[in-house]
């Protein structure tokens, strides 16, 4: 995939564990989907995520724009039987 040199977007991946939460921040080239951005930084793409782009929920196919800030939160499933 050839990406334009139009700029970067910031992807912040939040994760939780029994010891609290952590966040890792990456700069990825704009012009690709959030899902492709995950692949670009070497993160597994089969995780279910909730994506907030500049504070708005977006699909993982959203095309990153220069200056976007993406917060990825693990999707939590729950309920009762």
Secondary structure, 3 states (H helix, E strand, C coil): CCCCCCCEEEEEEEEEECCEEEEEEEEEECCCEHHHHHHHCCCCCCCCEEEEECCEEECCCCECCCCCEEEEEECCCCCCC
